[in-house]
């Protein structure tokens, strides 16, 4: 049975409620008020009515309307639990409630945010992420009381760690962490927030459940699971509906929510694409606001922006978030470029090309055009970053007097990617350019067929594979994206369920398919994908012994690399053959021993 409650200034009213997820609904009538004050107590943060207004219920109604007692929620819903707990979660929650009862803390325990949302969406995690919101004490205080209780019961628990405030990492309140029953608990008190105009770092005060719910970024993240009452609480009045209807919406007015913390604009996009939900029209309109764009540029650190973009690239539907950034204009607040790019650079046009290329990549993957694409998660992301970076790769602005590649500038300065990631993206892009020159040509009949410059294709492909290493698949896929012809087709990115965003050019498609599949098969048949792991038959010291007139220096590396190419072109020859070749090729460094 589901219990749903609706508070108005005239008391409790019954209204019709339909939900596929919550099958049975009923509304508490006004007559239940005198013997069932659970919803009122919940809205007051666990305090008894007597603590607020005394025990005379009629005085409450006379002195102020119910909406004021509830901290003015428009609608408060509570539903009997419709979530499936794992055995260890059930045991953990029972243990927490026993601790509250034995210690007589009077605490109402609420699991907040993402855990509740994921449970209702039937999303399971190997490691549950449980945030516990407390109504009458700080997290540190409760953690020590809980640890004392567990030790008194001979129950093993972890040490208490305190995560200090770190606004740059969106940690606005001290959090206590403790491991119980193999599950980490993050303990924090309920709070309300207020923001200064020029900062996304809030002024924090102890709050009620309603205030805590309304200060959150999205309605689907504002739900509580009340352990004491075994109910799910929706103080925003929209969380249940938005989960059921697959809508991303803010608890408060969207513009107020976004200007308080502009990072929420990117979080809204992230969750919309993660769950394939629609974005509320009012919220989507605010995402297009120049005021929100400026606030995102000025109030949010690049590290936080980069973190959210990283989540978007990891989404299954990674095309849509890039489309939303383009359609709303938020890309201008994400990619902040140097000013001296010249009149030839147009960020809007370049970002559209990034979106188009990302859509091409998605189409290639969905249609399974290639048989040997990137396999590891890291390489998949690098492949996407490389495709995204193509339109910016050929601009070289100056930064502090030094010329930089614009794609690398965006990755390092705007998205805050690691140096290793940036270097890998450059490797993929450079490799794709070399592959591009071959894909445009007919597939050779043999690996020993010579190119127009007289060098065999086996040697030329081998050099590319050696440079790109394990990223050769990504480089080849990026080259395929660069040669595929077509355009985008979409109405709006605000709605979920978008498929087939890329419309290929049918006239050129068959020729393109024959080329890319033929070249992929040619490369794989060479059997040299691991050439980056090859070692010269003669190492540096052996080369010095073999060529006594050779001094240490760059020439040694040149000879080592030359050995790899000799091995590439002479796969069946022996080390002795290589020795004879070295002595002949580099005889200037070799002298016959004297008689």
Secondary structure as UniProt FT lines:
FT   STRAND          2..4
FT   STRAND          7..8
FT   TURN            9..10
FT   STRAND          11..12
FT   STRAND          25..27
FT   HELIX           30..32
FT   TURN            33..35
FT   HELIX           38..43
FT   TURN            44..46
FT   HELIX           49..53
FT   HELIX           57..63
FT   HELIX           66..69
FT   TURN            70..71
FT   STRAND          77..80
FT   HELIX           87..103
FT   STRAND          109..112
FT   HELIX           114..120
FT   TURN            121..122
FT   STRAND          130..134
FT   HELIX           139..152
FT   TURN            153..154
FT   STRAND          161..163
FT   HELIX           167..169
FT   STRAND          175..180
FT   TURN            181..182
FT   STRAND          183..189
FT   STRAND          191..194
FT   TURN            197..198
FT   STRAND          203..206
FT   HELIX           209..214
FT   HELIX           219..221
FT   STRAND          224..226
FT   TURN            227..230
FT   STRAND          231..234
FT   TURN            235..236
FT   HELIX           239..245
FT   STRAND          247..248
FT   HELIX           254..260
FT   HELIX           263..275
FT   STRAND          278..279
FT   HELIX           281..287
FT   HELIX           290..299
FT   HELIX           302..314
FT   TURN            316..317
FT   HELIX           318..328
FT   TURN            329..330
FT   HELIX           331..334
FT   TURN            343..344
FT   HELIX           347..366
FT   TURN            367..368
FT   HELIX           377..389
FT   HELIX           390..392
FT   TURN            393..394
FT   STRAND          398..399
FT   TURN            400..401
FT   STRAND          402..403
FT   HELIX           406..409
FT   HELIX           410..414
FT   HELIX           419..439
FT   TURN            447..448
FT   TURN            452..453
FT   HELIX           457..468
FT   HELIX           469..471
FT   HELIX           472..483
FT   STRAND          486..488
FT   TURN            493..494
FT   STRAND          502..504
FT   HELIX           506..526
FT   TURN            529..530
FT   HELIX           531..533
FT   HELIX           540..546
FT   TURN            548..549
FT   HELIX           554..569
FT   TURN            571..572
FT   HELIX           575..585
FT   HELIX           587..589
//
